[in-house]
Amino acid sequence: MDPTAANPPGVRTANVQLTVRGRKLGVRISVPDRDVRPAELLPFYRSMSEAMMNMVTHDAAASGYSVSCKAGCGACCRQLVPISAIEARRLAKLVEQMPEPRRSEIKRRFQEAIEKTARADLLARMSNPQDADPRAMREINLEYWKLRIPCPFLENESCSIYADRPIACREFLVVSDPRHCSEDRPDNVRALGPPAGPISHRLPRPYRSPGGKPIDWVPLILSLDFAMRHRNEPDARPATQWVNEFFEGLPK
């Protein structure tokens, strides 16, 4: 990450030219000029996700497809949303910062969702997704989908934490008929995806599963539980190191 513009005090700013899957993408980024923990770089990771999605949305429009997602359509908010461990801890902090009685209500929704998955014999199977066979994980996703469990943050079929929504939610944009989004097996749903693959899967993975594997992602409804079990903060490193590692992992 080489700065190409004047930097305000305490900030590193750079214009970055990327080649992703053969496509050129120019982005301007700013990060703290100091050691940070990865959670402090969530604005950077979110901006990269949105830059990627802007690219594919533009390409889709050129091919005659338009995004059908809009406020009031919360069908996708009943999926098993995969978020990074860093985002799980961030959501837990967001809930703790809420005033009462909203904080207690949101926690109640999380607990209700967990209890529903437990009754459906899904909780144990989805608790450590990185240890599960990919084919088994797909079936777990479908079983979860059929339970129609709303995201704890879903209100009036819209996201109540839109500015802080997970990266996975930012990267799921439907261009097919929205009526397919509520089908039992939504095989007819066509959704755009970032050309570099899910950005949330490219965030630092400082935590490990009971089986010793890096935790790739956490089901959103288990965020509060995850934060309770992983109270330690990842070590701080120069922000530019985190950023360079992110760029190095992108497909060319």
N, C-alpha and C positions, 0 to 999 in steps of 0.2 A: 504494500500500500504506500504509494508515493504521493505526497501532497503536491497539488498543482495550483493551489490558490492560497491566498493569505488566510492564516488560521487565527480565529479569536483565541484569547487566553484560555488555556486549559482544554482546547479542542483541536483535534486533527481532522482536516477536511481534505477530500481528494475527489477528483473526477476519475472514474474507473471505466475502462472499456473492456467488456467481456465478450467472449465468443461462447455461446451456449448452444450445443447441437447444431453448430454451423451458422447460428444467427448472431448478429452483432447487437449488443445491448450496452448503452451508456448510462451510467448511474453516478450521482453525486452523493457521497456519504460523509457523515460527520460522526466521530466517536470521541470519547474522552481521551485526553492525552495523559493517561495514568494507568496504574494497575486497577483492574475491575474484575468483578465476578461476572460470569456469563449472563446472569439475569439482567444486569445493567445494559446489556447489548440487545435486549428484546426489541427496542425501537429499530435498530439496524436490521435484525433478522426479519422483522415484519415488513420493513420497507423493501428489502430484497424480494420477499415473497410477492408483494404487491407489484413490483416492477416486472417480475416474471409473468404474473397473471395479466397485467396490462398488455404484454406482448402477445400472449395467446388469445386474449379477448379481441385484440385488433385483428389477428389472423382469422379468427372465427367469423368476425363481421365481414371480412373481405370474401369469405366463402359463403356468405348468406345466412350465418347463424347469429342469433342474439341471445344474450343471457336472460333467462326467464325468472331468475330469483328476484324477489322483491319483499319489502316489509309486509308482514301479514301472512307469509307463506313459510311456515315453520316445519315442513315435512322432514327436511334433512336434519332438523334439530332433535330427531329421535333415533339417530344413528349412534353406533358405538364410536364416539369421536376420539381419534388418537391424538394425544398431545404430548409434547416433550416433557421430560421430568422437570426441566427448568420452568416451563409454563405451568405445570401442576402446582409447584410451590408458589408461583406468582398468583395463581387463582386463589389458593388458600389464604394468602396474605390479603388479597382483595376482599375476600369474604370477612376476614377478621376486622378489617377497617370499616365495614358497613355499620351504620347506626342501628340500634334496636328500634322496632322489632324486626327490621328487615334481615339482619344477620341471622337471627334464630329461624326465620322462615326459610331462608336459603339453605341453612344447614338441615332443616327438616326435609327439604326436597332431596338433598343429597342422600340422606339416610333412607328415605322412602325408595329411591331408585336402587340403592344397594340391597334393600330387603326384597324388592321384586326380583332382582337377578338371583338372589340366594334361593328364593322359592322356586325359581325356574331351573335350578341346578346349573347356573351359569357363572356365579361369582368366583368360585375356585378356578374354573377353567380360563377365565379371562384376566385373572389377577397378575399373571406373568406372561404377557403375550410373546416376549422374546424367546421364551422357552417352548412355545407351542409350534407344531407343524403348520406351515402356511395354509395348507388345505383345511386343517382343523380350524384355524383361525377364521377362515372365510365362513365356515358353517356357524361358528360362534357369532360372527357378525350378523348373519341372517336370522339366527334365533333371537338375538338381542333386538333386531329391527322389528320382529313380529310382536314383541312385548309392548311396542309403542311407548317407551319410557321417555317423557320429555326431558330435555336438558334442564337442570335446575335453574338456569338463567333465562329460560324461555318464558315470556310473558306476553299475552295477547298475540301469540304466534310470531313474536319478534324477539330479537336478542336484547336483553336489558343491560348488557355490558358490551355493546357493539364496539366501542373504541378499544376495549381490552380483550376482544374475542380471540380465541386461539388461532394460530397460523393455519391449522388444518381447515378451519371454517372459512378463512380468507381464500383458500385454494380450491374450494368446492363450488364451482359455478356451473349451473345446469343450462344447457342450450336446447334441451328437448322439451316436449310438451309437459308442463308441470303436473298434469294429472297422473303421469306415470310415477311421480315421486312418492305417492302413497300406496303403491301396489305392494302386495306381500313379498314378491321377489322383484325388486325394481331393476330387472334386466334391461328394460327399455329406456332407462335413464342414460342420457349422454351428458357427461360432465367434462368440463375442461380441466386440465391439470398443468402444473408448471413444467416447462420443458426440461428442467434439471432434476425432476423428481420432487417429492414432497420436501419443502424446505425445513419443516419441523423435524424431519429425520436427519437433518444435517447440522442440527444444533449440538453443542458439546454434550457428551454423555458421561457426566462425572459419577453417576450412581450405578450400582450393580445389583442384579437380582440375587435371590437366595442360591441360584445355581451358578453364580459367579460371572454371568454374562453382563455386558453393559446394557443398561435399560434403554431400549430404543424409544419406547413410548409408554404412556400410561393412559388407560381409559379415563375420559374426563370425569365420570362420576366417582372415580376413586381418588381424585385430586386431594381432597382433605385428608383422607386416610394416608395417602402417600406422604404428604407433608408432615404428618404426625410421626411417621416411621423414619423419615429422613430429615432430621432437624439440622444437620450440619450443612454449612455453606461450602460450596466448592472453593478451592484456593483462587486467589486473585492473581491475574497475570496482566501484562500490558494489553490494552484493548486492541492494538494493532496486531498482536499475535493471534488473538481469537479471530480477527477479521481475515488475516492472511490464511489461516487454516481453513476457514469457510470457503474462500475463493479457490484454494488449491484442491478442495474436494469436489468442485463442480465439474461435470462432464464437459469436454471441449466440443 
